[in-house]
Amino acid sequence: MRRHDIVIVGGGLVGASLAIALDGLGLDVAMVEAAPTGALPAVFDQRNLSFAEATCNALANLGVWRLLRAPTGPIRRIHVSRRGDFGRIELDARDYDREAFGQVVVASDFGEALESRLGELRHLTRYRPARFVESVVDGDERVVRIAGGEGEHLLSTRLLVGADGTQSVVRTSLGIAAERHDYGKALFVARMRCDRAPDGTAYERLTDDGPTALLPRGDRHYGVVHAVSTDEADAVAALDDEAWCARIQDAFGWRAGRFLSAGPRSRYPAQRVLAKQLTARRGVVIGNAAQTIHPIGAQGFNLGLRDALTLVECITASVPDAGADDVLQRYAQRRAEDRSRTIAFSDGLARLTVNPSPLLRPLRTLGMGTIAQVDAVQSMLVGGAMGYRGDVPALCREVVR
Ligand SMILES: Cc1cc2nc3c(=O)[nH]c(=O)nc-3n(C[C@H](O)[C@H](O)[C@H](O)COP(=O)(O)OP(=O)(O)OC[C@H]3O[C@@H](n4cnc5c(N)ncnc54)[C@H](O)[C@@H]3O)c2cc1C
């Protein structure tokens, strides 16, 4: 049985970021990932990620930003509108003394940068391809069983971190229950080109059928996210490119110009999965394993990265026992406010757009009309766009190197 101070299960966006953030502590860290050596995990696909300013700061401090090879797309303005409704919200980063609220990064580009940075770490052991199977507590350690190409292995650790995504097996193994909600929508993501190049505006267009978002990428394309009812999803997947462009034009309107072409489409379920607690004895869940939220608010990774960085801060104060009860208690306390506010923000935005009841329509219209006037709501949107909520980890606050 091999021993590590910390075992992270999952080398996706959050697990890989955690491994990088832990490297300076001198602890012996292992990362278990199902994807094989030489291949990025499937989650590093063509989805367009909107990174809040706090996330960009932290990734610069972690030495990841310098390794991004493709250009990123600055979000200088945010425009939220609703079909059939005159009210709209327009936010400009200059009004907040900034050039941009955040940046758009394609997940596959981000995966390459994380992989390069992981290759520079000194204290990380990687098990891949290897799957987490189960774990049990044994005294002050947790014994973890993993299965890889060469059969099964046992690892022993002071702290098991579940960063294994929405269907987390670690969560189950820690005895943590999860509450699930299906929004009844499928989300399609594609790269699209317009006759006008993006000017730094990110658009969110709300309709009774669900939201359509346009993110300004760094390669003169928009990253489009389009929600459709689950029962319509197969038909939308089968559309040819011309029909798809016409559909997006109809859903979005002409504000960004004429849609000319589209790259391959990928499809995701819109769901919310919330762990009922974040910690168990010698174990913790972070990122999507702790909370999977509707992508409409573009918050999932931003929130998961703050999980990872806060965990590192709590561990730093208590080296060498990374999984002591008081570390985990402090972690759960520190995450409570950011977690609940971000979940409420994403869920509220999703519910505002998915409920087709005509009875709710006047209410929603009123919501959009008044929203633009209310400073508190605007600052909530800006807070989400920039990523400063609750007890903000130090690496998010400013770029220090
Ligand atoms: C369409 C879409 C758009 C999005 N846009 C944004 C956005 O703009 N901004 C934003 O912040 N977030 C966005 N998100 C959310 C973001 O993608 C997630 O929050 C993020 O991927 C969560 O990272 P994670 O590491 O927790 O989980 P994942 O990225 O799912 O990684 C989990 C990893 O665990 C591995 N794994 C799973 N089970 C096992 C096992 N048993 N053993 C070993 N390894 C295992 C998997 O192979 C994977 O590598 C979006 C999501 C979607 C679907």
PDBQT file of the ligand as one rigid body, heavy atoms in Angstrom, charges set to zero:
ROOT
HETATM    1  C1  LIG A 501     -21.964  23.862 -21.635  1.00  0.00    +0.000 C 
HETATM    2  C2  LIG A 501     -21.205  24.252 -20.409  1.00  0.00    +0.000 A 
HETATM    3  C3  LIG A 501     -20.672  25.527 -20.306  1.00  0.00    +0.000 A 
HETATM    4  C4  LIG A 501     -19.989  25.910 -19.147  1.00  0.00    +0.000 A 
HETATM    5  N1  LIG A 501     -19.512  27.186 -19.073  1.00  0.00    +0.000 NA
HETATM    6  C5  LIG A 501     -18.853  27.571 -17.958  1.00  0.00    +0.000 A 
HETATM    7  C6  LIG A 501     -18.338  28.893 -17.849  1.00  0.00    +0.000 A 
HETATM    8  O1  LIG A 501     -18.486  29.729 -18.755  1.00  0.00    +0.000 OA
HETATM    9  N2  LIG A 501     -17.675  29.254 -16.718  1.00  0.00    +0.000 N 
HETATM   10  C7  LIG A 501     -17.493  28.370 -15.699  1.00  0.00    +0.000 A 
HETATM   11  O2  LIG A 501     -16.887  28.741 -14.683  1.00  0.00    +0.000 OA
HETATM   12  N3  LIG A 501     -17.970  27.115 -15.764  1.00  0.00    +0.000 NA
HETATM   13  C8  LIG A 501     -18.642  26.690 -16.860  1.00  0.00    +0.000 A 
HETATM   14  N4  LIG A 501     -19.117  25.416 -16.953  1.00  0.00    +0.000 N 
HETATM   15  C9  LIG A 501     -18.928  24.507 -15.795  1.00  0.00    +0.000 C 
HETATM   16  C10 LIG A 501     -17.580  23.800 -15.790  1.00  0.00    +0.000 C 
HETATM   17  O3  LIG A 501     -17.379  23.077 -16.987  1.00  0.00    +0.000 OA
HETATM   18  C11 LIG A 501     -17.532  22.845 -14.589  1.00  0.00    +0.000 C 
HETATM   19  O4  LIG A 501     -17.821  23.578 -13.434  1.00  0.00    +0.000 OA
HETATM   20  C12 LIG A 501     -16.158  22.189 -14.438  1.00  0.00    +0.000 C 
HETATM   21  O5  LIG A 501     -15.923  21.325 -15.531  1.00  0.00    +0.000 OA
HETATM   22  C13 LIG A 501     -16.106  21.398 -13.138  1.00  0.00    +0.000 C 
HETATM   23  O6  LIG A 501     -14.802  20.860 -12.995  1.00  0.00    +0.000 OA
HETATM   24  P1  LIG A 501     -14.529  19.568 -12.097  1.00  0.00    +0.000 P 
HETATM   25  O7  LIG A 501     -13.060  19.356 -12.173  1.00  0.00    +0.000 OA
HETATM   26  O8  LIG A 501     -15.186  19.726 -10.785  1.00  0.00    +0.000 OA
HETATM   27  O9  LIG A 501     -15.303  18.378 -12.809  1.00  0.00    +0.000 OA
HETATM   28  P2  LIG A 501     -14.999  17.804 -14.261  1.00  0.00    +0.000 P 
HETATM   29  O10 LIG A 501     -14.449  18.876 -15.097  1.00  0.00    +0.000 OA
HETATM   30  O11 LIG A 501     -16.222  17.092 -14.675  1.00  0.00    +0.000 OA
HETATM   31  O12 LIG A 501     -13.817  16.738 -14.045  1.00  0.00    +0.000 OA
HETATM   32  C14 LIG A 501     -14.005  15.522 -13.377  1.00  0.00    +0.000 C 
HETATM   33  C15 LIG A 501     -12.803  14.654 -13.702  1.00  0.00    +0.000 C 
HETATM   34  O13 LIG A 501     -12.880  13.476 -12.889  1.00  0.00    +0.000 OA
HETATM   35  C16 LIG A 501     -12.561  12.327 -13.678  1.00  0.00    +0.000 C 
HETATM   36  N5  LIG A 501     -13.244  11.187 -13.052  1.00  0.00    +0.000 N 
HETATM   37  C17 LIG A 501     -14.575  10.988 -12.916  1.00  0.00    +0.000 A 
HETATM   38  N6  LIG A 501     -14.826   9.857 -12.237  1.00  0.00    +0.000 NA
HETATM   39  C18 LIG A 501     -13.607   9.324 -11.920  1.00  0.00    +0.000 A 
HETATM   40  C19 LIG A 501     -13.201   8.155 -11.207  1.00  0.00    +0.000 A 
HETATM   41  N7  LIG A 501     -14.076   7.279 -10.648  1.00  0.00    +0.000 N 
HETATM   42  N8  LIG A 501     -11.882   7.894 -11.080  1.00  0.00    +0.000 NA
HETATM   43  C20 LIG A 501     -10.952   8.746 -11.613  1.00  0.00    +0.000 A 
HETATM   44  N9  LIG A 501     -11.293   9.886 -12.292  1.00  0.00    +0.000 NA
HETATM   45  C21 LIG A 501     -12.602  10.157 -12.438  1.00  0.00    +0.000 A 
HETATM   46  C22 LIG A 501     -13.069  12.671 -15.064  1.00  0.00    +0.000 C 
HETATM   47  O14 LIG A 501     -12.408  11.922 -16.072  1.00  0.00    +0.000 OA
HETATM   48  C23 LIG A 501     -12.757  14.179 -15.149  1.00  0.00    +0.000 C 
HETATM   49  O15 LIG A 501     -11.475  14.411 -15.658  1.00  0.00    +0.000 OA
HETATM   50  C24 LIG A 501     -19.815  24.999 -18.078  1.00  0.00    +0.000 A 
HETATM   51  C25 LIG A 501     -20.349  23.709 -18.191  1.00  0.00    +0.000 A 
HETATM   52  C26 LIG A 501     -21.035  23.342 -19.333  1.00  0.00    +0.000 A 
HETATM   53  C27 LIG A 501     -21.619  21.945 -19.422  1.00  0.00    +0.000 C 
ENDROOT
TORSDOF 0
